[in-house]
Amino acid sequence: MVAITRRPKSAADEFGWLAVLCLLVCSSGQAHLLNMTEAIAEIDQSGHISVTIQLDLLAELGSAEAYFAASLSDSQQAPEAEMFKKLAGAIEAYQEDSRIDLRVTNVQWPAGYDLGDYKSQIVWPKTTVKLTGQLNSNAPLAIRFTSAFIFEEPVALTIRSSVTGKRKSRWLVAGQTSPRFDPGNLEIEATNISLEGAVRQGADFAAHGFRHIVIGGWDHLLFLLALCLSARSAWQLIIRISLFTLAHTVTLAMASYRLIELNAYWVELAIIGSIVFVAFNSLWQIYSPWNTLRHSDTELSPGLFDAAAVWIFLFGLLHGLGFASSLQALEIPTDRFLISLLGFNLGVEIAQIGFVLVVVGIFAVLDRQRAAQAIRRVLTWLTALVACSWLVMLAV
């Protein structure tokens, strides 16, 4: 019989896998939505459509130097440039089977920025482009942003009528078609504030909240993972997630009503810093020679409401401010502001609870394996390193 022996897992093995995972996660997405594309399509009484889009052209132009040089060009000639013809072709507006011809009529390059701003990971100068066209009929309108042009995703699109104020907002990714917007009979529809319409509005914004977490909320998901890794028991995790949820709900509501307004950059920097703090706190619990006390998964820890509960609540307040900046980009209609706010928060919570349940389920399976603790350590290190890389990208 051949004897098979297992080589003990070394620190090099653990950190080797950690390095690979860190590179994959860091290269897979951005920390947040500060440079997302914003577009407003407005329809007037004569059926004329005007699309105003604010976008970061860095990826399309290929380098910060090229973007900076383009911003110094003659703005009067810019609408005729090939790049903007390409942009117009990549925005597809349809009524039934008929495509609306859009053309660029005005370009406003970023003003007041130097080359360093274009190279920065946090400034993201945006160019404002205006396109116009004419609707063919009163048929419903749908818009799609194709991959023929590099749009920073998600694309926050609002279609609205200047006559009635009716609007519809969506976050889209490349190739995704917006819901249809009916430009006909707008006055009747706009004045019909029914229970069905309110429910539909709430459901729409719930979908926005869900997509905010799933598509672009990498920082929020990483913070939730750090909370799951730092909890010593199931009860402690429930308490911490509840405190975090309560806190970000409070500031989401306050910021949405403009009771609190802070610079988005500093909020984002603080959010990433909160992930770093929680991750390294977990590492301290793992490696500290003074921290010998361990609790079982079912034990009610005596430290449920210790200092950790305080900073988790404070970090929740920060994350709520981050949610609010994304919600405000959707231009919530004033007549249904509260239902839209509640719907958005509900969508966020559904995504959050779903993510936590998946993580807890995976941990429950891992706990049956011998390598469970090593995997938890690797995940904790990965969380800390990814958060640190984001923090450096934002701060430098």
C-alpha positions in Angstrom: 0.0 0.0 0.0 1.3 3.4 -0.9 1.2 5.8 2.0 -0.1 9.3 1.1 0.8 12.1 3.4 -0.5 15.6 3.4 2.0 18.5 3.4 1.0 21.0 6.2 -0.4 24.2 4.8 2.2 26.9 5.2 1.8 30.6 5.5 3.1 30.9 1.9 0.2 28.8 0.6 -2.3 30.9 2.4 -0.9 34.2 1.2 -0.3 32.9 -2.3 -4.0 32.2 -2.8 -4.7 35.5 -1.0 -2.6 37.4 -3.5 -4.4 35.8 -6.5 -7.9 36.5 -5.1 -6.9 40.1 -4.2 -5.8 40.8 -7.8 -9.0 39.3 -9.2 -11.3 41.4 -7.0 -9.3 44.6 -7.4 -9.4 44.3 -11.2 -13.1 43.3 -11.3 -14.8 46.6 -10.5 -14.7 50.1 -9.0 -15.4 51.0 -5.5 -18.5 52.9 -6.1 -20.7 54.9 -8.5 -19.1 58.4 -8.3 -18.2 58.4 -12.1 -21.3 56.7 -13.4 -23.0 58.1 -16.5 -26.0 60.4 -16.0 -28.5 61.0 -18.8 -31.8 63.0 -19.0 -34.1 62.6 -22.0 -36.7 65.4 -22.1 -39.7 65.5 -24.5 -41.5 68.7 -25.2 -45.1 69.4 -26.4 -44.1 69.2 -30.1 -42.5 65.7 -29.7 -38.9 67.1 -29.8 -36.5 65.0 -27.7 -33.4 66.4 -26.1 -30.9 64.1 -24.4 -28.4 65.6 -22.0 -25.7 63.2 -20.9 -22.8 63.7 -18.5 -20.0 61.2 -18.9 -16.4 60.4 -18.2 -14.6 60.0 -21.5 -11.3 58.7 -20.1 -11.9 55.1 -21.1 -13.1 56.0 -24.6 -10.2 58.3 -25.3 -7.7 55.8 -23.9 -5.6 58.0 -21.6 -5.7 61.0 -19.2 -3.4 62.9 -21.5 -5.7 62.4 -24.5 -8.8 63.4 -22.5 -7.0 66.5 -21.2 -5.9 67.5 -24.7 -9.4 67.0 -26.1 -10.9 69.2 -23.4 -8.7 72.1 -24.7 -10.0 71.7 -28.2 -12.5 74.1 -29.9 -15.9 73.3 -28.4 -17.6 74.6 -31.6 -16.0 71.9 -33.6 -16.5 69.1 -31.1 -20.0 68.0 -32.2 -18.6 67.2 -35.6 -15.8 65.1 -34.2 -15.9 61.4 -35.0 -16.0 60.4 -31.4 -19.3 62.3 -30.8 -20.8 60.8 -34.0 -19.9 57.4 -32.5 -21.5 58.5 -29.2 -24.8 59.5 -31.0 -24.8 56.1 -32.8 -24.4 54.2 -29.6 -27.5 55.8 -28.0 -30.5 54.0 -29.6 -33.9 55.5 -29.1 -36.9 53.5 -30.5 -40.6 54.0 -31.0 -42.0 50.6 -31.9 -39.8 49.4 -34.8 -38.8 53.0 -35.8 -35.4 54.4 -34.6 -35.1 58.0 -33.7 -32.2 59.8 -35.3 -30.2 61.6 -32.6 -27.4 64.0 -33.4 -25.0 65.9 -31.1 -25.8 69.6 -31.0 -23.6 70.8 -28.1 -20.5 69.7 -26.1 -19.3 71.3 -22.9 -15.8 70.0 -21.9 -14.8 69.9 -18.3 -13.5 73.3 -17.2 -11.1 74.3 -14.5 -9.2 71.0 -14.4 -5.5 70.3 -14.9 -3.8 67.2 -16.1 -3.4 65.9 -12.6 -7.2 65.9 -12.2 -7.6 63.7 -15.3 -5.0 61.3 -13.9 -6.6 61.2 -10.4 -8.6 58.2 -9.3 -11.2 60.4 -7.5 -12.0 63.5 -9.6 -13.4 62.1 -12.8 -14.0 65.2 -14.9 -17.2 64.8 -16.9 -18.2 66.1 -20.3 -21.7 67.3 -21.0 -23.1 66.3 -24.4 -26.5 67.4 -25.7 -28.2 65.4 -28.4 -31.5 66.2 -30.1 -34.1 64.4 -32.3 -37.8 64.3 -33.3 -40.3 61.6 -32.2 -42.1 60.0 -35.1 -45.4 59.5 -33.3 -47.1 59.2 -29.9 -45.9 55.6 -29.5 -44.0 54.6 -26.4 -40.3 55.5 -26.3 -37.4 53.2 -25.2 -33.7 54.0 -25.0 -30.7 51.7 -25.0 -27.0 52.5 -24.5 -25.0 50.1 -26.6 -21.4 48.8 -26.1 -20.4 50.6 -29.3 -19.2 53.4 -27.0 -17.6 53.1 -23.6 -20.1 54.4 -21.0 -19.1 54.3 -17.4 -21.8 52.0 -15.8 -24.3 52.1 -14.6 -26.1 54.7 -16.7 -28.6 56.6 -14.6 -31.3 57.5 -17.2 -34.3 59.7 -16.6 -37.0 60.1 -19.4 -39.4 62.9 -18.7 -42.0 65.2 -20.2 -41.5 69.0 -19.9 -45.3 69.4 -20.3 -46.6 67.4 -17.4 -43.5 66.6 -15.4 -44.1 62.9 -15.6 -40.9 60.9 -15.6 -39.4 57.5 -15.4 -35.9 56.6 -14.1 -33.7 53.6 -14.4 -30.2 52.4 -13.9 -29.0 50.6 -17.1 -25.9 48.7 -18.2 -24.6 48.5 -21.8 -27.1 46.7 -24.1 -30.0 46.9 -21.6 -33.2 48.6 -22.9 -35.0 51.0 -20.7 -38.7 50.5 -19.8 -41.1 52.1 -22.4 -42.1 55.7 -21.7 -45.4 56.8 -23.3 -45.4 60.4 -24.4 -49.1 60.4 -25.2 -52.0 61.3 -22.9 -49.5 62.5 -20.3 -51.8 65.0 -18.6 -54.3 62.2 -17.8 -51.6 59.9 -16.5 -49.8 62.5 -14.5 -52.9 63.6 -12.6 -54.0 60.0 -11.9 -52.3 59.5 -8.6 -53.7 56.0 -7.7 -52.8 53.3 -5.2 -51.7 51.2 -8.2 -49.4 54.0 -9.4 -47.9 54.5 -6.0 -47.2 50.7 -5.6 -45.7 50.7 -9.1 -43.5 53.7 -8.2 -42.3 52.0 -5.0 -41.6 48.7 -6.8 -39.6 50.6 -9.4 -37.4 52.3 -6.8 -37.1 49.0 -4.9 -35.5 47.6 -8.1 -33.2 50.6 -8.2 -32.1 49.9 -4.6 -31.5 46.3 -5.3 -29.5 47.0 -8.4 -27.5 49.6 -6.5 -26.2 46.9 -4.2 -25.8 44.1 -6.7 -24.4 46.0 -9.6 -22.3 48.8 -8.1 -22.3 48.4 -4.3 -19.0 46.6 -4.1 -18.0 48.7 -1.1 -21.2 48.0 0.8 -21.0 44.3 0.1 -17.4 44.2 1.3 -18.4 45.9 4.5 -21.1 43.4 5.1 -18.6 40.6 4.4 -16.3 42.2 7.0 -19.1 42.3 9.5 -19.9 38.6 8.9 -16.2 37.7 9.4 -15.9 39.8 12.6 -19.0 38.4 14.4 -18.3 35.8 17.0 -21.8 34.4 17.2 -25.1 34.3 15.2 -26.7 36.6 17.8 -23.9 39.1 17.5 -24.1 39.1 13.7 -27.9 39.8 13.9 -27.4 42.6 16.4 -24.6 44.2 14.3 -26.5 43.9 11.0 -29.6 45.4 12.6 -27.7 48.4 14.0 -26.0 48.9 10.7 -29.4 48.8 8.9 -31.0 51.2 11.3 -28.2 53.7 11.0 -28.0 53.8 7.2 -31.8 54.1 7.0 -31.7 57.2 9.2 -29.1 59.0 7.2 -30.6 57.9 3.8 -33.8 59.6 4.8 -32.2 62.7 6.2 -29.9 63.2 3.2 -32.7 62.5 0.8 -34.7 65.4 2.3 -31.5 67.6 2.2 -31.2 67.8 6.0 -27.6 66.6 5.6 -25.3 67.5 2.7 -21.7 66.4 2.7 -19.0 66.2 -0.1 -19.4 62.9 -1.9 -15.7 62.3 -2.1 -15.2 62.5 1.7 -18.2 60.3 2.3 -16.8 57.7 -0.1 -13.3 57.9 1.5 -14.9 57.4 4.9 -16.9 54.4 3.7 -13.8 52.7 2.4 -12.0 53.6 5.6 -14.8 51.9 7.6 -14.2 48.6 5.7 -10.4 48.8 6.4 -11.2 49.4 10.1 -13.6 46.4 10.4 -11.3 44.1 8.5 -8.2 44.9 10.6 -10.3 44.7 13.8 -11.2 41.1 12.7 -7.5 40.4 12.1 -6.7 41.7 15.5 -9.2 39.3 17.0 -7.6 36.4 15.1 -3.9 37.1 15.8 -3.9 39.1 19.1 -2.0 37.1 21.8 -4.2 38.7 24.4 -7.5 37.7 22.7 -7.9 34.1 23.9 -11.6 34.1 24.6 -13.6 32.3 22.0 -17.4 31.9 21.7 -19.4 29.2 20.1 -21.8 30.0 17.2 -24.8 29.6 19.4 -23.6 31.4 22.5 -25.0 34.8 23.4 -21.8 36.8 23.6 -21.5 39.2 26.6 -20.0 41.7 24.2 -23.0 42.2 22.0 -23.4 45.9 22.9 -19.7 46.7 23.4 -17.7 49.4 21.7 -18.0 47.6 18.4 -21.7 48.2 18.3 -21.1 52.0 18.6 -18.7 52.2 15.6 -20.8 49.9 13.5 -23.7 52.3 14.0 -21.5 55.2 13.1 -20.3 53.5 10.0 -23.9 52.7 9.1 -24.6 56.5 9.1 -21.8 56.9 6.6 -23.1 54.2 4.3 -26.6 55.9 4.4 -25.1 59.1 3.0 -23.5 57.1 0.2 -26.9 55.6 -0.7 -28.5 59.0 -0.7 -26.1 60.4 -3.3 -27.0 57.5 -5.7 -30.8 58.0 -5.0 -30.6 61.7 -5.7 -29.2 61.0 -9.1 -32.5 59.4 -10.1 -34.5 62.6 -9.7 -37.4 61.3 -7.6 -40.7 62.9 -8.4 -41.9 65.2 -5.7 -45.5 63.9 -5.6 -44.3 60.4 -4.6 -41.0 61.2 -2.8 -41.8 59.2 0.3 -42.9 56.0 -1.4 -39.9 56.2 -3.7 -37.6 56.6 -0.7 -39.2 53.7 1.1 -39.0 51.5 -2.0 -35.3 52.3 -2.6 -34.5 51.4 1.0 -36.5 48.2 0.7 -34.6 47.1 -2.4 -31.3 47.9 -0.6 -32.4 45.8 2.4 -33.5 42.8 0.2 -30.1 42.8 -1.5 -28.3 43.1 1.8 -30.3 40.4 3.6 -29.8 38.1 0.6 -26.1 38.6 0.6 -25.7 38.0 4.3 -27.8 34.8 4.1 -25.6 33.5 1.3 -22.4 34.3 3.2 -23.8 32.7 6.4 -24.9 29.7 4.4 -21.4 29.3 2.9 -19.8 29.7 6.4 -22.1 27.0 7.8 -20.9 24.6 5.1 -17.2 25.6 5.6 -17.5 25.1 9.4 -17.8 21.4 8.7 -14.4 21.4 6.9 -11.0 21.2 8.6 -9.8 24.2 6.6 -12.7 26.4 7.8 -10.6 28.7 10.0 -7.9 29.0 7.4 -10.5 30.0 4.8 -11.9 32.6 7.1 -8.5 34.1 7.7 -7.8 34.3 4.0 -11.2 36.0 3.4 -10.4 38.5 6.2 -7.0 39.3 4.7 -8.5 39.6 1.3 -11.2 42.0 2.6 -8.5 44.1 4.3 -6.2 44.2 1.3 -8.9 45.1 -1.2 -10.3 47.8 1.0 -6.7 49.2 1.5 -6.2 49.2 -2.3 -9.4 51.2 -2.8 -8.4 53.6 0.0 -5.1 54.2 -1.7 -6.7 54.8 -5.1 -9.1 57.3 -3.6 -6.5 59.1 -1.4 -3.6 59.3 -3.8 
